[in-house]
């Protein structure tokens, strides 16, 4: 049988994003393509199929260990591009419980990453950001010495960087993968904070007050930045209200679901009241060093996290010394909801005798 010319051509045209970043710098394209507004869908969470013991992971990895009591686990000896479906489901459950799971020395390339991400949900195409040629589902992280530092030094503090990805969508991100393949000599860490423990650290009175309230999440700032740069806005809807306390559909645990990146106001409160409560909650997250994990990347490390129950914050301390590059795939999950019958992580683990 004659070889498929088209497939051979596509194979030769596959991009090496690491090489592009190191030789060309910012390689993103900003096509004028527009998309219909996102349609709702029923999310089938792979974590629901996971083995509570995660035997497919623990029996095959060289080492699995927790980085902090509340958030963050690291796995050695497994390659993400070689996981079978059961291992992917078990990983989804581990991520749902631990918030973020880290891997080092990963071979997975961006095309394998796209296929990997599809196991966990429809892949999100960002509303305004650039992407690699012919890879609209891929979000690129690229900053170097040419990056204007005014945003990070004058217009905000590092604490303002806490966010969960694209929460302005009706069905925001669920399990998410980020590979970092190029790093400066030092710096460029990322922090994650547990929304589960952020909820547990609130007083019972504050928990009760927040449960049932909704907050508006908006992508207007990203839209404004894109318009100033002359880039296309791909969809017309980029604002939704979500519960401030969210229930994870598999663990059943309550999680604090606000962050300064996209949360703008609390529904039903005056501006003064809303600003006051959100300021307190943002400071609660930023100051929660007892429910955060700080990951020091190595080149070809991968983080897999649950955007539903964590916030993260990239540290821009390296812009004067080098470049940092990586790529992300962002499967969507269910529309956020609050189940009054759900439990907190602490409450559930105590009942099970695990805490």
URPE-V564277 format. One record per pair of residues at least 24 apart in sequence whose ideal C-beta (glycine too) atoms are under 8 Angstrom apart, sorted by the first residue. I is the first residue (numbers start at 0). J is the second residue. Records with the same first field share a line. If there is no record, write none. Layout:
I->J, J
//
This chain:
13->108, 110
14->109, 131, 132, 133, 134
15->108
16->109, 131, 139, 180, 324, 326
17->180, 181, 324
19->131
20->141, 180, 181, 322, 324
21->181, 322, 324
24->141, 143, 145, 322
25->141
26->131, 132
27->128, 129, 130, 131, 139, 141
28->129, 130, 131, 132
29->129, 230, 231
30->135, 231
31->231
32->135, 231, 233
33->231, 232, 233, 234
34->124, 233, 234
35->234
36->234, 235, 236
37->168, 169, 170, 234, 236, 331
39->169, 170, 334
40->121, 170, 331
42->120, 170, 173, 248, 331, 332, 333
44->91, 95, 173, 248, 249, 332, 333
45->87, 88, 91, 118, 119, 174
46->88, 91, 92, 94, 95, 174, 249
47->248, 249
48->88
49->88, 89, 90, 91, 92, 93, 95, 249
50->85, 88, 89, 92
51->92
53->89, 90, 92, 93
54->89
55->83, 85, 86, 89
56->86, 89, 90, 93
59->86
65->97
66->101, 292, 294
67->290, 291, 292
69->98, 193, 195, 196, 289, 290
70->97, 98, 99, 191, 192, 193, 196, 290, 291, 292, 309
71->97, 98, 99, 100, 101, 191, 292, 294
72->97, 99, 100, 101
73->100, 101, 102, 103
74->100, 101, 102
75->102, 103
77->102
78->105, 106, 107
79->105, 107, 111, 115, 176, 301, 303
80->105, 106, 107, 108, 111, 115
82->115
84->118
87->115, 118, 119
90->303
91->119, 174
92->249
94->174, 303, 304, 305
95->174, 247, 249, 250, 305, 308
96->250
98->191, 193, 194, 195, 292, 304, 305, 308, 309
99->191, 292, 294, 302, 303, 304, 305, 309, 311
100->302, 303, 304
101->294, 300, 301, 302, 303
102->300, 301, 302, 303
103->297, 299, 300, 301
104->297, 299, 300
105->178, 299, 300, 301
106->299
107->178, 301
109->134, 137, 178, 326
112->137, 176, 178, 326, 328
113->137, 328
115->176, 328
116->176, 328, 329, 330
117->330
119->173, 174, 330
120->173, 174, 330, 331, 332
121->330, 331
122->328, 329, 330, 331
123->165, 168, 172, 329, 330, 331
124->233
125->165, 233, 329
126->165, 218, 221, 222, 232, 233, 234, 237
127->218, 221, 222, 224, 225, 230, 231, 232, 233
128->221, 225
129->230
131->326
136->328, 329
137->326, 327, 328
138->326, 327, 328, 329
139->324, 325, 326, 327
140->177, 179, 313, 323, 324, 325, 326, 327
141->322, 323, 324
142->315, 317, 318, 322, 323
143->318, 321, 322, 323
144->318, 319, 320, 321, 322
146->318
148->318, 319
151->315, 318
157->312, 314, 315
158->259, 281, 282, 285, 312
159->259
160->259, 260, 312, 313, 314, 315
161->192, 258, 259, 260, 281, 284, 285, 310, 311, 312
162->258, 259, 260, 261, 310, 311, 312
163->256, 258, 260, 261, 306, 307, 309, 310, 311
164->306, 327, 329
165->218, 261, 329
166->216, 241, 256, 258, 260, 261, 262, 306
167->216, 217, 218, 237, 238, 239, 261
168->237, 239, 331
169->236, 239, 334
170->331, 332, 333, 334
171->216, 241, 306, 307, 331, 332, 335
172->306, 307, 329, 330, 331, 332
173->305, 306, 307, 330, 331, 332, 333
174->303, 304, 305, 306, 330, 332
175->303, 304, 305, 306, 327, 328, 329, 330
176->301, 302, 303, 327, 328
177->301, 302, 304, 325, 326, 327
178->299, 300, 301, 325, 326, 327
179->296, 298, 299, 300, 301, 323, 324, 325
180->298, 299, 324, 325, 326
181->298, 322, 323, 324, 325
182->296, 297, 298, 321, 323
183->317, 320, 321, 322, 323
184->320, 321
185->317, 320
186->314, 316, 317, 320, 321
187->296, 313, 314, 316, 317, 323
188->293, 294, 295, 296, 314, 316
189->293, 294, 296, 302, 311, 312, 313, 314
190->291, 292, 293, 294, 311, 312, 314
191->291, 292, 294, 302, 304, 309, 310, 311, 312
192->284, 287, 290, 291, 309, 310, 311, 312
193->287, 290, 291, 308, 309
194->245, 254, 255, 256, 307, 308, 309, 310
195->252, 253, 254, 290, 308, 343, 344
196->287, 289, 290, 344, 345
197->254, 255, 283, 284, 287, 290
198->244, 253, 254, 255, 343, 344
199->343, 344, 345
200->283, 287, 289, 290
201->255, 283
206->244, 253, 343
209->243, 244, 255
210->243, 244, 253, 337, 339
211->242, 244, 337, 339
212->242, 243, 244, 265, 266, 267, 268
213->240, 241, 242, 243, 265, 266, 267
214->240, 241, 243, 256, 257, 262, 263, 264, 265, 266, 277
215->239, 240, 262, 263, 264, 265, 266
216->240, 241, 261, 262, 263
217->261, 263
218->261
240->266
241->334, 335
242->335, 336, 337
243->280
244->337
245->307, 308, 335, 336, 337
246->336, 337, 338, 341
247->305, 307, 308
248->333
250->308, 344, 347
251->338, 341, 342, 347
252->308, 341, 342, 343, 344, 347
253->337, 341, 342, 343, 344
254->307, 308
255->280, 283, 284
256->307, 335
257->281, 284
258->284, 310
260->310
284->310
306->332
307->332, 335
//
